[in-house]
Amino acid sequence: MKEYTVKVLEDGSKCWYLDGKHHREDGPAIEWSDGIKEWYLHGESIAEEEHKRRTAGVQMDFKTFASSGRIVSCLKSEEALGLFDWEDGIPGVVFAGHVFLEFIDGSIGNGFRAEIGRSGIESTDVMEVIKELYEFACDEDLLEESKQ
């Protein structure tokens, strides 16, 4: 759940912030006391129609994605996104959107590998691999959540 900071100005105008930038997904980020409204996402001023389009399905943030991972001792084809060619039985981590990383040679100590589209990444830095998976999942619209 995102926590906004809401500032109410002396004239009654309201401004919503997330991480210090104008941002609101469920309405205008600025409501001026004279009735004028302004829509922002992550500090970017956008038209109301564009705001509605972008927030129709809200993508989860990186922190939520990273914490969605669950370690499995044997990845199975049905658990992972069907874009990848790999064999059942590899230990790894499955994330939201059914994207996954695998342990190189079956051991956490040997590093991590993920196939992303038609390319792949290998690294001993698990966060680097998770970040690449997150960006891929966002680009492929695999992480849309229903707006609550």
N, C-alpha and C positions, 0 to 999 in steps of 0.2 A: 504494500500500500504506500503510495507516494504521500509525503507530508509537505503541504504547501505552507508558505508564510503569507499571511494576508495582512496588508497594511491598510488601515482606514485613515484617510487624510482629514484634515480639519473641516473641509467642505463636504465630507461624507463620501467622497470618491473612494473606491476600493481597488487595490492592486494585488494580484496573486503572483507569487514568486516560487520558483523551484531552483535550488542551487544558486541563488542570487540573480536569476534572470527571470524576466516576465514569462510566465508559463501557466497554462491551465488547459486541461483536456476536456472538462465538462462545461465549458462556457467561455465567455470573454475573460481575458487576463486583466483587463482594466475596465471598470465601470465608472465613468465620470459622473459626477453629481448632476450634470445637465442631461443625462440619459445617453450620451454617446458611449459606444462600446468599442473596444479594440481587442483583437484576437492575436495571441502569441503562442508559439510553441518553442521552447528552449531559447527564448530571447529573440526569435525571428517573428517579425510582424507579418501577418498573413490575412487575407480576406476571409470573411466568415464562411463562405462556401468552401474554400480550401481547407479551413479548419475542420469543418464537418467531414470532408472527404478523408482527411488524414486521421481523424479520431474515430472513424466508423468502426475500425478494429484496432485496438491499441496494442502495440507490441510490448512484450515484457522487456524490462531493462536488463543490462548485463549482470548485475548482482543477482537478480532473481533467476536468470538463465543459469549462471554458474552454480547456484545453490540447488538447482533442480536435478543435478547429476546424481545418478545412483550407480554404485559399483556393482558389476555383475561378474561372476566368475567365468561364465561362458556366454558371450554374446550369441544371440540367435538371430537369424535373418529377419524374423517377424518383429523383432524389437527395434530394428534399425531402419532408417530411411532406405528405400529401395534403389537409390541412385548409385549405390556403391557395390563393387564386386569384392567380396571377401568370403572367407570360409567360416562356417559356424564353429563355435568353441573357443574363440579368442577372448581372454579376459579384458575388460575395459570399463568404460563409463558411458551410460546412455543419458542424454539430456532431453529437455523439452524439445519438441519438434522432431523427435526420433533421430537426432544427429548423435554421433558417438565418437569417442576416441578409444584407441586400443593401446595396451601396454606393449611396447616393443619386446619381442621375445618372451612375452607372457609375464614380465616382471616390472613393477613400478620403477625400480632402480635403474632400468635400462632406457628410460625415456618414454615418450608418448608419440603416437602417430594418428593422423586423421586424414581421411580422403575427403577432399572438398571439391565438389563438382568433378572435373576431370583431372584435377591436380591433387597434391597431397602436401602435408607438412609433417616434419619430424622435429622434435625438440626435447631437451631434458627439462625445459621450463613449461610446466603444465599450464600455467596461465596464458602463455603465448598461444598454445594450441587451442585452449578454450576460447580465447578472444577471436581467433580465426574462425572457429566453428560458429560462434555467435554472429559474426559479420556475415558469414555464408547463410545462416538460417534467416537473418533479417533480410538479406538480398532476395532470398527465395520465398519470402512471406510465409515462413514455417512457424512463426511465433505469435501470430495474432491471437489475442485473447478476447473473449466476449466482454464488452464494456459492462461493468456492473452498475 
